Amino acid sequence: MSTHPHVIVGLSGGVDSSVAACLLSREGYRVTGLNIRLLDEPDHEPVLESSPLRVSSLPEFDFPVFTLNLSGRFLREVIGYFHEAYLAGRTPNPCMVCNKSVKWFGLFEAMHLLGADLVATGHYARTSLTDGRHRLLKGVDPQKDQSYFLWMLSRHEISRTLFPLGGFTKPEVREMARSFGVLAAEKKESQEICFVPHDDYCGYLESALPGLAERVEGGEIVDPSGKVVGKHRGYPFYTIGQRRGLGISTGEPAYVTGIDANRNRITIGPKQALECLALQAEGLNWIGIDAPSEPFEASARIRYRDRESRCIVQPQGDDTAIVTFAEPKSAVAAGQAVVFYREEELLGGGTITGVLRTPQT
């Protein structure tokens, strides 16, 4: 009998989570798969049920898989958040909220119900245990590193989570998938939000929130001086940095630089008007360091594919901060996350709540 721990592996049906499960099984872990259902009819009392899902055609990777329907929780915690953010004039990131509030919630529920020791996912990230602390690190493949999406996890969750793919590149994972007989080995990756058909969030909002388009259409478009230069289809249907689909001609390229939900107004301006030197963030969660009380230097991303920039983080309280950058950042959007790093280690992150055009002292 294996002396390795019992691990619950989140299975999405894709190549990454399938390879993660096979790797752990090959290393001797007792693997149980968990397929979390997000878009089924909501269950008031989620129950673990045996699932027919298989990840590999090879008998050595034939381990039990359970299904947990968390559609009700997903509807409340993720889809509800998505709606509220756009209605407030913010740009949400539902994948981060789903990781914390649904996926890790489900993995830990299954871990407790099945008496397992650890959980695992197919995210491209790593952990290490140094100086008695479990730390969250970037994946070694800079094209696939997904640590940015995990800043909301607690230290306890990090301490009980394995990321088997963190030390590999995507081509290496594809090759392992073929050698493991993974059924999803050639499956293409999806970059879309799972509940937004065809990645058309505007069409989704119109369908999901009946009457929204009629309530918000005809709002004002103003230039940096406040002069009305046109009408728009409704503030929720625009994002910071958007250039296409404005429906006006200003003689030069114009971008959405501000969204005012209360007045149903969007502000446009030239590209340089998108730049800022500082931002406000709240809801901060710290993994790599204790909650700071003094300013400190770090590097930060304001989007998943953003280039890291040097910054100074100035704590304003238990869970708020002002972040001042060494170089201007462009198209900073309220509702997105700012995530802090020190070399390979993720220190923490928070939700952007405002933009400051001049640095704070």
Backbone hydrogen bonds, N-H to C=O, Kabsch-Sander energy under -0.5 kcal/mol:
donor,donor_aa,acceptor,acceptor_aa,energy
7,V,5,P,-0.5
7,V,30,R,-2.6
8,I,118,L,-2.5
9,V,7,V,-0.6
9,V,32,T,-2.6
10,G,8,I,-0.5
10,G,120,A,-2.7
11,L,34,L,-3.2
12,S,10,G,-0.5
18,S,14,G,-1.4
19,V,15,V,-2.5
20,A,16,D,-2.3
21,A,17,S,-2.0
22,C,18,S,-2.2
23,L,19,V,-2.9
24,L,20,A,-2.0
25,S,21,A,-2.3
26,R,22,C,-2.7
27,E,23,L,-1.8
28,G,25,S,-1.3
29,Y,24,L,-2.2
30,R,5,P,-1.8
31,V,29,Y,-0.9
32,T,7,V,-2.2
33,G,64,P,-3.0
34,L,9,V,-2.6
35,N,66,F,-3.2
36,I,34,L,-0.7
37,R,35,N,-0.6
37,R,68,L,-2.3
49,E,67,T,-2.3
51,S,65,V,-3.0
57,S,181,G,-2.3
58,L,180,F,-0.6
61,F,58,L,-1.7
62,D,59,P,-1.4
63,F,61,F,-1.1
66,F,33,G,-2.6
67,T,49,E,-3.6
68,L,35,N,-2.0
69,N,47,V,-0.5
70,L,37,R,-2.2
70,L,68,L,-0.9
74,F,70,L,-2.7
75,L,71,S,-2.5
76,R,72,G,-2.0
77,E,73,R,-3.3
78,V,74,F,-1.9
79,I,74,F,-2.2
80,G,75,L,-1.7
82,F,78,V,-2.5
83,H,79,I,-2.4
84,E,80,G,-2.5
85,A,81,Y,-2.5
86,Y,82,F,-1.8
87,L,83,H,-2.3
88,A,84,E,-1.2
89,G,86,Y,-1.4
90,R,85,A,-2.9
91,T,334,A,-3.2
96,M,93,N,-0.7
97,V,93,N,-1.2
98,C,94,P,-2.6
99,N,95,C,-2.2
100,K,96,M,-1.8
101,S,97,V,-3.0
102,V,98,C,-2.1
103,K,98,C,-2.7
104,W,99,N,-2.7
106,G,102,V,-2.8
107,L,103,K,-2.6
108,F,104,W,-2.4
109,E,105,F,-2.1
110,A,106,G,-2.5
111,M,107,L,-2.3
112,H,108,F,-2.2
113,L,109,E,-2.6
114,L,110,A,-2.5
115,G,112,H,-0.7
116,A,111,M,-2.3
117,D,6,H,-2.9
118,L,6,H,-1.8
119,V,160,R,-2.7
120,A,8,I,-2.3
121,T,162,L,-1.6
125,A,123,H,-1.5
126,R,137,L,-2.3
128,S,135,R,-1.7
130,T,128,S,-0.6
130,T,133,R,-2.2
133,R,130,T,-1.9
135,R,128,S,-3.5
135,R,133,R,-0.5
137,L,126,R,-3.6
137,L,135,R,-0.5
138,K,344,E,-2.3
139,G,124,Y,-0.8
140,V,166,G,-2.8
144,K,141,D,-1.6
145,D,141,D,-1.8
146,Q,124,Y,-2.9
149,F,146,Q,-1.3
150,L,147,S,-2.4
151,W,148,Y,-0.8
153,L,150,L,-1.7
158,I,154,S,-2.4
159,S,155,R,-2.3
160,R,156,H,-1.0
160,R,157,E,-0.7
161,T,158,I,-1.4
162,L,119,V,-2.4
166,G,163,F,-1.6
168,F,165,L,-2.2
173,V,169,T,-2.0
174,R,170,K,-2.5
175,E,171,P,-2.2
176,M,172,E,-2.3
177,A,173,V,-2.4
178,R,174,R,-1.8
179,S,175,E,-2.0
180,F,176,M,-2.4
181,G,178,R,-1.0
182,V,177,A,-2.7
183,L,55,V,-1.9
185,A,182,V,-1.6
187,K,184,A,-1.7
196,V,193,I,-1.9
199,D,196,V,-1.7
200,D,197,P,-2.0
201,Y,199,D,-1.0
204,Y,200,D,-2.1
205,L,201,Y,-2.7
206,E,202,C,-2.2
207,S,203,G,-1.9
208,A,204,Y,-3.2
209,L,205,L,-2.2
212,L,209,L,-2.3
215,R,211,G,-1.8
216,V,212,L,-1.8
217,E,213,A,-1.4
218,G,232,H,-2.4
219,G,216,V,-0.8
219,G,232,H,-0.6
220,E,264,N,-0.6
221,I,230,G,-2.7
222,V,220,E,-0.5
222,V,266,I,-2.4
223,D,227,K,-2.2
226,G,223,D,-2.5
229,V,221,I,-3.1
230,G,221,I,-1.0
232,H,219,G,-2.3
237,F,234,G,-2.0
238,Y,235,Y,-1.5
241,G,256,V,-3.1
242,Q,239,T,-2.1
246,L,243,R,-0.6
255,Y,269,G,-2.7
256,V,242,Q,-2.3
257,T,255,Y,-0.6
257,T,267,T,-3.1
258,G,267,T,-1.5
260,D,265,R,-3.3
261,A,259,I,-0.7
264,N,260,D,-0.7
264,N,261,A,-0.5
265,R,260,D,-2.1
266,I,220,E,-2.1
267,T,258,G,-2.4
268,I,222,V,-2.6
269,G,255,Y,-1.8
273,A,270,P,-1.6
274,L,271,K,-1.9
275,E,272,Q,-1.4
276,C,329,K,-2.4
277,L,356,L,-1.1
278,A,356,L,-1.8
279,L,323,V,-2.0
280,Q,354,G,-2.4
281,A,321,A,-2.4
282,E,351,T,-2.3
283,G,319,D,-0.8
284,L,319,D,-1.7
285,N,349,G,-2.6
287,I,347,L,-2.8
288,G,347,L,-1.4
289,I,347,L,-0.8
296,F,313,V,-1.7
298,A,311,C,-2.1
299,S,341,Y,-2.2
300,A,309,S,-2.1
301,R,339,V,-2.0
306,D,303,R,-1.1
309,S,300,A,-2.0
311,C,298,A,-2.6
312,I,324,T,-2.5
313,V,296,F,-2.9
314,Q,312,I,-0.6
314,Q,322,I,-3.0
316,Q,320,T,-2.5
317,G,320,T,-0.8
321,A,281,A,-2.2
322,I,314,Q,-2.2
323,V,279,L,-2.8
324,T,312,I,-2.4
324,T,322,I,-0.5
325,F,277,L,-3.1
326,A,310,R,-2.3
329,K,276,C,-3.0
331,A,274,L,-1.0
332,V,274,L,-0.6
335,G,352,I,-2.7
336,Q,333,A,-1.7
338,V,350,G,-2.4
339,V,301,R,-2.3
339,V,337,A,-0.5
340,F,348,G,-2.9
341,Y,299,S,-3.1
342,R,345,E,-2.4
345,E,342,R,-2.0
346,L,136,L,-2.8
347,L,340,F,-2.6
347,L,345,E,-0.6
348,G,340,F,-1.1
349,G,285,N,-1.8
350,G,338,V,-2.0
351,T,282,E,-2.8
352,I,336,Q,-3.2
353,T,280,Q,-2.5
354,G,280,Q,-1.2
356,L,278,A,-3.0
357,R,355,V,-0.5
